[in-house]
Amino acid sequence: MTFKYWKDYPDRLLKTPPDLVMTSRKKDHTLFSQSGGRNLPPLADRVRPVTLADFVGHEELVGSGHILQKALETDSLFSMIFWGPPGSGKTTLAKLLASHSQAAFHEISAVAAGVKEVRTVLKTGGSNREMGRKTILFIDEIHRFNKAQQDALLHAVEDGTIILIGATTENPSFEVIGPLLSRCRVIRLPPYTSEQLAAMLDRALVEDIVLSRRDITLTDDVRHLLIESAGGDARKMFNALDIATGQYGKQESFTLTRENVKEALQQRGLLYDRAGDYHYDTISAFIKSVRGSDPDAAVYWLVVMLEGGEKPEFIARRLVILASEDIGNADPQALVLASSGFQAVHMVGLPESGLILAQVTTYLAAAPKSNAAYLALKGATSRVQDEGAQTVPLHLRNPATGLMASFDYGKDYAYPHDEPEHFIRVDYFPEDMAAEAFYRPTDQGHEKFIRQRLEKLWSDRY
């Protein structure tokens, strides 16, 4: 018999399903997590599906004929790292793979566990392998393991003692050591779409052991607020719903209001999750404050993150991206300072790196803003993706050999430095493509002078 949800397990209020061994996993409880004197898990855990057929989203991975479905069908699961934002199904997918493969499942959090816990699981995995059973070790927030902790996994992953499934919100290329990364396949999980979140919301109201026993009315307006405020994060949506409905105590029938949902979102947002599940909310406020040229608000959110245990390298990396995306050539020194700040943070470490981050943050926040470089990249990318890459004109090709020169490579190329102003008006676009101004500098900061120069050189385009 297949059980789908918490309410289908007669004894599941007190223990986890078979073969799911929970280790070092921090749980939080909502306002309505008390029922009959017994603690219930959060809503997101209660409605977590236990069959792939009920898993919502990521059909390109678990759908018929796709990579993870094939791995299960052929009994050839491999070590992998799920890379995606909070609430994108990383933990759920790992548990489903373990359940469907009949493998022993061990889950640890990189925030709370160390080498000792890892070695305990590896020892168990060795015993399981001798008995012909596979062992899956799921490490949440694997990017928070240091090099020594990651090194401890290498041999066990390579010889098959364990199948490693890591979950991270960070780019594994930066946070996971090369030898371990080479032994795993990185699988990108995008945020859930609004349609997928809507399906999960409807299912929770019908299937959850708590919500299904109450007559809850959701207007279209409230449904939209729950879904859109989640930003693709299913766990955030479920937590907001859990807290909002908990505000009604034991009331059996009620209509959920926008005010209830907003208050629930605010209550959850006040807690900066050190495990990383909700740090995207705070980093978003931080980046938007810098982008909005408010150094004071930006420093406030910076301190919230640092006090919450956020890695300074994570913040520094976001500032490097912002320097190009939101400032660009309006202040060319922004990228130089942000890059130097990242290197300094890496060398110094906490608590002194906080001062470096404050310097970079306030400079970037006070700098003139331009997203012209970002829009130029976006526009050119759209053109190439829509039309494909065009042929390079002969006069722009490099005649590296005599044979190439005989085919007119580089013929009639005009060398700009031979001219007094070091400029010749030549068409550098493909022959069948009309010139287009992808880069449109603003009148902010240094870009004002760039724009004036381009208007003089390419007056037909600017």
Long-range contacts (C-beta under 8 A, 24 or more apart in sequence): 2-50, 2-51, 3-50, 4-49, 4-50, 4-51, 4-54, 4-207, 5-46, 5-47, 5-48, 5-49, 5-50, 5-207, 5-208, 5-209, 6-41, 6-45, 6-46, 6-47, 6-208, 6-209, 7-207, 7-208, 7-209, 7-212, 13-38, 13-40, 13-209, 14-38, 17-50, 17-99, 19-98, 19-99, 19-102, 19-103, 19-104, 19-105, 20-95, 20-98, 20-99, 20-105, 20-107, 21-104, 21-105, 21-106, 21-107, 22-107, 23-106, 23-107, 23-108, 23-113, 23-117, 23-121, 24-107, 24-108, 24-109, 24-112, 24-113, 24-117, 25-107, 25-108, 25-109, 25-140, 26-109, 26-111, 26-112, 26-275, 30-239, 30-242, 30-243, 30-246, 31-242, 31-243, 31-246, 31-247, 32-210, 32-242, 32-243, 32-245, 32-246, 33-242, 33-246, 35-210, 40-209, 40-210, 42-238, 42-239, 42-242, 43-204, 43-208, 43-210, 43-211, 43-238, 43-239, 43-241, 43-242, 44-87, 44-234, 44-235, 44-238, 44-239, 44-242, 46-208, 46-209, 46-210, 47-200, 47-203, 47-204, 47-207, 47-208, 47-238, 48-92, 48-95, 49-92, 49-96, 50-95, 50-96, 50-99, 51-96, 51-99, 51-100, 52-96, 52-100, 55-89, 55-92, 55-93, 55-96, 56-89, 56-192, 56-196, 56-199, 56-200, 56-203, 57-89, 57-192, 57-193, 57-196, 58-89, 58-93, 58-189, 61-93, 61-187, 61-189, 62-93, 62-96, 67-187, 68-93, 68-97, 68-187, 71-97, 72-97, 72-100, 72-101, 75-101, 77-101, 77-103, 77-134, 77-136, 77-163, 78-163, 78-184, 78-185, 79-157, 79-162, 79-163, 79-164, 79-165, 79-183, 79-184, 79-185, 80-164, 80-165, 80-166, 80-184, 80-185, 80-186, 80-187, 81-142, 81-164, 81-165, 81-166, 81-167, 81-168, 81-172, 81-176, 81-181, 81-184, 81-185, 81-186, 81-187, 82-165, 82-166, 82-167, 82-168, 82-187, 82-189, 83-168, 83-169, 83-170, 83-171, 83-172, 83-186, 83-187, 83-188, 83-189, 84-169, 84-188, 84-189, 84-190, 84-191, 85-169, 85-189, 85-191, 85-232, 85-233, 85-280, 86-169, 86-233, 86-235, 86-236, 86-276, 86-277, 86-278, 86-279, 86-280, 87-191, 87-192, 87-230, 87-232, 87-233, 87-234, 87-235, 87-236, 87-237, 87-277, 88-189, 88-190, 88-191, 88-192, 88-232, 88-233, 88-234, 89-189, 89-192, 89-234, 90-140, 90-167, 90-189, 91-138, 91-140, 91-167, 93-189, 94-136, 94-138, 94-165, 94-167, 95-138, 97-136, 97-165, 98-136, 98-138, 101-134, 101-136, 102-133, 102-134, 103-133, 103-134, 103-135, 103-136, 103-163, 104-128, 104-133, 104-134, 104-135, 104-136, 105-135, 105-136, 105-138, 106-135, 106-136, 106-137, 106-138, 107-138, 107-140, 108-137, 108-138, 108-139, 108-140, 109-139, 109-140, 109-141, 109-275, 110-139, 110-140, 110-141, 110-142, 110-143, 110-144, 110-145, 110-149, 111-140, 111-141, 111-144, 111-274, 111-275, 111-276, 113-139, 114-149, 115-148, 115-149, 115-152, 118-149, 118-152, 118-153, 119-152, 121-162, 122-152, 122-153, 122-156, 122-161, 122-162, 125-156, 125-161, 125-162, 126-156, 126-161, 129-160, 129-161, 134-163, 135-161, 135-162, 135-163, 136-162, 136-163, 136-164, 136-165, 137-162, 137-163, 137-164, 137-165, 138-165, 138-166, 138-167, 139-164, 139-165, 139-166, 139-167, 140-167, 140-275, 141-167, 141-168, 141-169, 141-275, 141-276, 142-166, 142-167, 142-168, 142-175, 142-176, 143-168, 143-169, 143-170, 143-172, 143-175, 143-176, 144-276, 144-311, 147-177, 150-176, 150-177, 150-180, 151-177, 151-179, 151-180, 153-180, 154-179, 154-180, 154-183, 157-183, 157-184, 158-183, 169-276, 169-279, 169-280, 170-314, 174-313, 174-317, 190-232, 191-231, 191-232, 191-233, 192-230, 192-232, 192-233, 192-234, 193-232, 194-227, 194-228, 196-234, 197-227, 197-230, 197-232, 197-234, 197-237, 198-223, 198-227, 200-234, 200-237, 200-238, 201-226, 201-227, 201-237, 201-241, 204-238, 204-241, 210-245, 211-241, 211-245, 213-252, 214-245, 214-251, 214-252, 214-253, 214-254, 215-252, 215-253, 215-254, 216-245, 216-253, 216-254, 216-255, 216-256, 217-254, 217-255, 217-256, 218-255, 218-256, 219-255, 219-256, 221-258, 222-256, 222-257, 222-258, 222-261, 225-258, 225-261, 225-262, 226-261, 229-261, 229-265, 231-280, 233-280, 235-277, 236-268, 236-278, 239-264, 239-268, 240-264, 240-265, 240-268, 243-267, 243-268, 272-304, 272-305, 272-307, 272-308, 272-310, 273-308, 274-308, 274-309, 274-310, 279-305, 279-308, 279-310, 279-314, 282-308, 282-310, 283-310, 283-314, 283-315, 283-318, 286-315, 286-318, 286-361, 287-318, 287-322, 289-365, 290-319, 290-322, 290-326, 290-361, 290-364, 290-365, 291-322, 291-326, 291-369, 293-365, 293-366, 293-367, 293-369, 294-365, 295-361, 295-362, 295-365, 295-366, 298-361, 298-362, 298-365, 299-358, 299-361, 299-362, 302-354, 302-357, 302-358, 302-361, 306-350, 306-354, 306-357, 312-345, 312-349, 312-350, 312-353, 312-354, 312-357, 313-342, 313-345, 313-346, 315-345, 315-357, 316-341, 316-342, 316-345, 316-346, 316-353, 316-356, 316-357, 316-360, 317-342, 319-357, 319-360, 319-361, 319-364, 322-364, 323-364, 324-373, 324-374, 325-371, 325-373, 325-374, 326-364, 326-369, 326-370, 326-371, 326-374, 327-364, 327-367, 327-368, 327-369, 327-370, 328-370, 328-371, 328-372, 328-373, 328-374, 328-447, 329-370, 329-372, 329-373, 329-441, 329-445, 329-446, 329-447, 329-450, 330-367, 330-368, 330-369, 330-370, 330-372, 330-442, 330-444, 330-445, 330-446, 330-447, 331-367, 331-368, 331-445, 331-446, 332-446, 334-363, 334-364, 334-367, 337-363, 337-364, 338-364, 367-445, 368-444, 368-445, 368-446, 368-447, 369-444, 370-441, 370-442, 370-444, 370-445, 370-447, 372-439, 372-440, 372-441, 372-442, 372-447, 373-439, 375-438, 375-439, 375-440, 376-438, 376-439, 376-440, 377-438, 379-436, 379-438, 380-438, 383-436, 383-438, 387-433, 390-430, 390-431, 390-432, 390-433, 391-430, 391-431, 392-430, 393-427, 393-430, 393-431, 395-426, 396-428, 423-457, 425-457, 425-458, 435-460, 435-461, 436-461, 437-461, 437-462
